[in-house]
């Protein structure tokens, strides 16, 4: 079974810390995990484009709170990935 990299998208005003309790329970090496950084993005579409800039061709995507809305926008932009 091929394990795809996992991109975690935090919610508004959150960062990597929101995901840290989850890491021990994931069956993935830490190197296969990436936490999206919203940086200074102004809207959901810009945040989605930032996720896609660093994403490999195929990946798994999980969003928390506003991060889930970003994940839905990623799916809208590139459903084939």
QUIKAPE-V268967 format. One record per pair of residues at least 4 apart in sequence whose ideal C-beta (glycine too) atoms are under 7 Angstrom apart, sorted by sequence separation. I is the first residue (numbers start at 1). J is the second residue. If there is no record, write none. Layout:
I,J
I,J
//
This chain:
10,14
14,18
16,20
19,23
22,26
28,32
42,46
44,48
45,49
46,50
47,51
48,52
49,53
51,55
55,59
63,67
64,68
66,70
67,71
68,72
69,73
70,74
71,75
72,76
73,77
74,78
75,79
10,15
28,33
41,46
63,68
41,47
63,69
11,18
23,30
63,70
10,18
63,71
10,19
38,47
41,50
62,71
23,33
61,71
8,19
39,50
38,50
61,74
36,50
36,51
19,35
16,35
51,70
34,54
6,28
48,70
52,74
47,70
51,74
58,81
57,81
3,28
8,33
10,35
44,69
48,73
52,77
6,32
10,36
44,70
48,74
52,78
5,32
6,33
7,34
8,35
9,36
8,36
45,73
3,32
5,34
7,36
44,73
48,77
9,51
7,51
18,64
7,55
14,64
5,56
7,59
9,61
9,62
11,64
12,65
4,58
5,59
6,60
7,61
8,62
9,63
10,64
11,65
12,66
4,59
9,64
11,66
4,60
6,62
11,67
10,67
9,67
9,70
9,71
//
